Amino acid sequence: MSVSFRNLAIGIGIQNFPEGLAVSLPLRGSGVSTWRSFWYGQLSGMVEPLAGLLGAVAVVMAEPLLPYALAFAAGAMVYVVVDDIIPEAQVSGNGKLASWTSILGFVVMMSLDVGLG
């Protein structure tokens, strides 16, 4: 398990390097001193551990709501897809086919969800 944490830390560090450069280089280009540009680049990354802790606390507190929020998000995505597909299919004369295959796809996915747990 510690290897995956180490790899995650390395990945975050690799991602933070260009992020710090994205802050520092424009500052340096606009005439700010090298050390001050470097400091602001470092400062931009210092908020991430605090934000990570706050995010972890928020996830723990919101865990009871998570199934409902995910169900809402899934329902919204199904609505958006069906709302876009069926009217488009009506134009080409395949409205019934689009409706039935949307229903069939929903039933298959719900069966897989219930069946596979």
Secondary structure, DSSP 8 states (H G I E B T S, - for coil): -HHHHHHHHHHHHHHHHHHHHHHHHHHHHTT--HHHHHHHHHHHHHHHHHHHHHHHHHHHHHGGGHHHHHHHHHHHHHHHHHHHHHHHHHHTT-HHHHHHHHHHHHHHHHHHHHHH-
